[in-house]
Amino acid sequence: MLTSEISISVIGAGNVAWHLAKRLFVRGYSIRCVFSRNLSHATLLAKQLKAEAVDNITSVPVSDLYLFSVKDDAYREIISAFPKTKAICVHTSGSLEMDILENLSDCYGVLYPFQSFSKDKFITFEQVPLCVEASNHQTEQFLMEFARVISPITYYLNTEQRAYLHLAGVFASNFSNALYVIAQQILQQRNIDFKIILPLIKETVEKVNNLSPIEAQTGPAVRNDVGIINKHIEMINNTDLKVLYQLLSNIIQKQHTI
């Protein structure tokens, strides 16, 4: 039975580690230590968790669970310096395979929160899906129960499924936000407040709660309004954005001719 008496050490002090560690602390779990190669980052988070801060991976104290949450390209270096343990080791990456932890412990897995995190933006964890994978059945049972401490929305996804979920997330979130940046720049060039477009963005997101994305699509491309499409392309001064507008319009048109 999972209890709040287990001790946890957090390896990393970035956005995901920041939110997960604080969530666990609020739920009554003991965070023993926060590691970061930048001691000031570790200290800033550790103070809020009443935990120890370290910048030497070999100084991380013995714990029941080690939560690795660092940049994807830093995992292998940090893991290679970490001693083998009998504790449960988990990482939080959406794109890395579970087995990068196999040399650390027999009990390892993944706890991947499928959400965009910024340190200064409060997260309602009750609405955050958590994706779990584990090295064995016992660890799976533990991690599924542990995940439900953080959020009631839990899924068991294998490494391949998680990688494709991450890919889908990049299209749905990261690329969408890049398009918001472009929209903001277009408006700023004509002294129009970006806030004017926020209700449109909100309505677009809310529609896919009730409609499939293909059903929710609107705009000149889905209507095959060639005149408006060509006019918009003429209005764009940046060559890359002209190409992007035409490419996205073509994609929408193909989606609606299937």
Summary of the structure (lengths in Angstrom):
residues: 258
radius of gyration: 22.2
end to end distance: 50.7
largest distance: 66.7
contacts: 733
relative contact order: 0.08
helix: 52%
strand: 14%
